[in-house]
Amino acid sequence: MKIAFAKVGRSPGEFRYSQSGMSLMGTLQKEGHHLAILEGVISGVLKLHCDRCGTEFEEALSLPLELRLTDRPEKVSDNLDTIEFLDGEIDIAEILESELASYRLAYHYCPKCAESEGEIDIEY
């Protein structure tokens, strides 16, 4: 789903995009000629692999999201929540995929391993 940057207005416009059981819904609002703010929530059930035992499991997500979007190159800064869309179109599918990829990079434990995370087995 692509939204033309020029079509984003000064009042919040709602959007909803779903793909593979995950959805991103929220609002887009211009904050300047070359700046828009996306506020939303990523929700759904995501398949993950346990970093301890390797078992595949599902996790229900409800992740708040706030991003700055621009249609021109930004100076390098510490703000990692800025995404450049230099072709003039905001790609909601790309945002969803990118945020889910970042979430998958964190450590995740299946329910069984999460319960035993603090336990240490020592045999003498």
Backbone torsions as a table, in degrees:
resi	resn	phi	psi	omega
1	MET	NA	123.8	179.8
2	LYS	-119.6	141.3	178.7
3	ILE	-124.3	126.2	179.0
4	ALA	-63.0	129.0	-179.1
5	PHE	-56.9	-38.7	-178.4
6	ALA	-66.7	-20.4	-178.5
7	LYS	-86.4	-10.4	179.2
8	VAL	-72.9	129.2	-176.3
9	GLY	-98.4	176.1	179.2
10	ARG	-76.8	-19.5	173.6
11	SER	-99.0	148.3	-175.4
12	PRO	-60.0	129.4	174.5
13	GLY	-110.5	130.5	-176.9
14	GLU	-83.2	149.7	175.0
15	PHE	-144.8	159.9	174.6
16	ARG	-149.0	130.7	178.8
17	TYR	-135.2	131.9	178.3
18	SER	-127.0	143.2	178.2
19	GLN	-156.8	129.5	175.4
20	SER	51.3	42.8	176.7
21	GLY	82.0	-0.9	178.4
22	MET	-113.9	148.6	178.5
23	SER	-137.2	151.3	173.3
24	LEU	-124.5	118.1	177.3
25	MET	-132.3	148.1	-178.7
26	GLY	171.1	-150.7	-179.4
27	THR	-130.5	153.0	172.5
28	LEU	-121.6	137.4	-178.8
29	GLN	-148.9	134.0	176.7
30	LYS	-72.9	139.8	174.6
31	GLU	-121.0	2.9	179.7
32	GLY	178.4	176.1	-177.4
33	HIS	-60.9	-36.5	-177.0
34	HIS	-117.3	17.9	-176.8
35	LEU	-135.0	132.4	174.2
36	ALA	-130.0	153.6	178.9
37	ILE	-114.4	128.2	174.0
38	LEU	-107.1	123.2	172.9
39	GLU	-121.4	128.1	-177.8
40	GLY	-166.0	-169.2	-179.5
41	VAL	-138.5	132.3	172.0
42	ILE	-95.9	126.9	-179.2
43	SER	-140.6	159.5	179.7
44	GLY	140.3	-169.1	178.9
45	VAL	-114.5	121.4	-175.3
46	LEU	-109.8	135.0	174.8
47	LYS	-84.6	129.8	-179.6
48	LEU	-131.4	166.0	174.2
49	HIS	-113.8	134.3	178.7
50	CYS	-65.3	131.2	179.9
51	ASP	-78.0	-8.4	177.8
52	ARG	-97.6	-52.7	-173.4
53	CYS	-109.8	-10.4	177.9
54	GLY	84.8	-1.7	-179.3
55	THR	-68.3	138.3	174.0
56	GLU	-80.4	136.6	178.0
57	PHE	-145.8	165.9	-179.9
58	GLU	-109.1	143.1	179.0
59	GLU	-131.2	128.5	176.0
60	ALA	-77.5	130.0	-177.7
61	LEU	-115.9	148.3	168.5
62	SER	-150.3	87.2	-173.2
63	LEU	-106.4	119.1	175.3
64	PRO	-70.4	149.6	-175.3
65	LEU	-142.1	132.0	172.5
66	GLU	-137.6	119.9	-176.8
67	LEU	-130.5	150.3	170.2
68	ARG	-98.3	132.4	179.7
69	LEU	-120.1	137.9	179.7
70	THR	-136.6	156.1	178.9
71	ASP	-109.6	19.9	175.2
72	ARG	-143.5	160.1	-178.7
73	PRO	-61.9	139.4	179.0
74	GLU	-103.3	149.0	172.0
75	LYS	-66.6	147.7	178.7
76	VAL	-63.6	129.4	179.8
77	SER	-145.5	-179.5	178.2
78	ASP	-82.0	-5.1	-177.3
79	ASN	-81.4	99.6	-179.3
80	LEU	-84.4	-0.7	-179.1
81	ASP	-96.0	23.3	176.9
82	THR	-111.4	130.5	178.5
83	ILE	-119.6	132.2	178.6
84	GLU	-95.1	130.2	173.0
85	PHE	-120.1	85.9	-171.0
86	LEU	-76.0	-11.4	178.1
87	ASP	-89.9	3.5	176.6
88	GLY	83.9	6.7	179.0
89	GLU	-126.3	131.2	176.6
90	ILE	-85.6	119.2	-177.0
91	ASP	-99.1	98.8	-177.3
92	ILE	-64.4	-37.4	178.6
93	ALA	-61.5	-41.4	178.8
94	GLU	-64.2	-40.2	178.4
95	ILE	-62.6	-47.3	-179.9
96	LEU	-60.4	-48.3	-179.6
97	GLU	-61.1	-42.4	-178.9
98	SER	-65.5	-43.8	-180.0
99	GLU	-66.6	-39.2	177.8
100	LEU	-67.0	-37.8	177.4
101	ALA	-62.9	-41.6	177.8
102	SER	-64.3	-40.3	179.6
103	TYR	-64.0	-39.8	-179.7
104	ARG	-64.9	-24.4	-178.5
105	LEU	-71.9	-18.6	178.0
106	ALA	-73.0	167.6	176.0
107	TYR	-78.1	135.9	178.8
108	HIS	-133.3	134.5	177.8
109	TYR	-116.9	137.6	174.7
110	CYS	-64.9	162.9	-179.0
111	PRO	-54.7	-38.4	-178.9
112	LYS	-64.9	-45.9	-179.3
113	CYS	-73.0	-31.2	178.5
114	ALA	-64.7	-36.0	178.1
115	GLU	-66.4	-38.9	-175.3
116	SER	-97.0	11.4	-175.6
117	GLU	-58.1	-37.1	-178.0
118	GLY	-88.0	-6.0	-177.2
119	GLU	-85.4	140.6	176.9
120	ILE	-123.1	126.8	178.3
121	ASP	-97.7	120.1	178.0
122	ILE	-123.4	127.8	177.1
123	GLU	-113.9	138.4	178.0
124	TYR	-111.4	NA	NA
